[in-house]
Amino acid sequence: MIINDNDKISSFQCFVLLVSVMIGIGIMFMPASVAKASEQNGWFVVMLGGILSFLVFLLIFRVTMINPDLTIIELLNKAFGKILGTVLSFIYVVYFVIFSAFETRLIAETAKEFLFTLTPNEVLIISFLFTCAYISRYGIEVIARMCEVLMPGIVLIIIVLSFFVYQRLDFSNLLPVLNIPFTKLIKGIGTTIFSFLGFEVFLFFMPYVRRKDKLIKSAFFGFLVTILLYEVIVIFATADFGSKVVQTMVWPTLNLFRDVTVLEIVIERPESIVVSLWMITTYTTEIIFLMTTGLILARIFNTKEHNFFVFIQLPFIYILSLIPQNIVETQRFMDYFSYFFASFTVLLLPLITFVTLSIKKKVKKYET
């Protein structure tokens, strides 16, 4: 695929893409999941999970910088040969399709609960997928510009709402500090890392980055903003309800914003505002995932455009999204998905690829 300079993204666009793709599903459910794993110490687990996720991103950067003009698809072929490399590339296709399916189902369930109570899940899922697919047909630079417009406003509104929630918090609910067994710490980190997933799209975006030398700086601030936003949500939810109560909630972030008072005026149903903002962030995440899968298939089949492949994946996403019986089962499937499938595609496979290519490079240098 030939990449024009107009299709490349700036350093700031890399930053907003990272924030957009990471702040998706996780922000709505994270307080409950980390409370179940680490009780009142969720804030500490979020920080560690964010740092470890950034270290994994550094590995991804190192792998892709072996040849910055190639994606992981071509690097897999170089490392393992055409046949095995293609098989491993299809694993990434399956990964993003499953990820998109679970995300779509959670969005449909949440939208049905708070916004479209009489609309069937099937209708919500189809509408969501086709809206995202339409935008995903465009290039990465267009989508990055969309994120530039949407993301700063969304983050600002969440911060403002959090400020008005602050007055009713009881920070004694965060005590005792760091009183957590090592096993719970590890479990909590594993749960938290799922909420940072999405950054792995840069395994496929590196050829589109204009200033590759500034990507680490953009990623650092992208992770920093995401970590701080997650910290605010987790700390505020725990301080407001207590870890025991948060564990029982399906939508703890929405519960946090159910009662917001501004200048002694109670805003009715502010959670509807939060759901609407959250749906915009998940739209951007889904758009990026659909486009990424399309780009992967376009490179596997060596075609110039990815548009056709964006729509091919929709039936599979739709069918998979209907498999879980309810939102609780969907969340459980996502936990298994992040522990096993994501661990392989995001960490192990890039690491093995990097080691294999490094060994091949040294052997070739030794032979010459």
Buried (B, 14 or more C-beta within 10 A) or exposed (E): EEEEEEBBBBBEBBBBBBBBBBBBBBBBBBBBBBBBBBBBBBBBBBBBBBEBBBEBBEBBBEBBEBBBEBBBBBBBBBBBEEEEBBEBBEEBBEBBBBBBBBBBBBBBBBBBBBBBEEEEBEEBBBBBBEEBBEBBBBBBBBBBBBBBEBBEEBBEBBEEBBEBBEEEBEEEBBEEEEEBEEEBBBBBBBBBBBBBBBBBBBBBBBBBBBEBEBBEEBBBBBBBBBBBBBBBBBBBBBBBBBBEBBBEBBBBBBBBBBBBEEEEEEBEEBBEBBBBBBBBBBBBBBBBBBBBBBBBBBBBEEBEEBBEBBBEBBEBBBEBBBEBEEBEEBBEBBBEBBBEBBBEBBBEBBBBBBEBBBEEEEEEEEEE
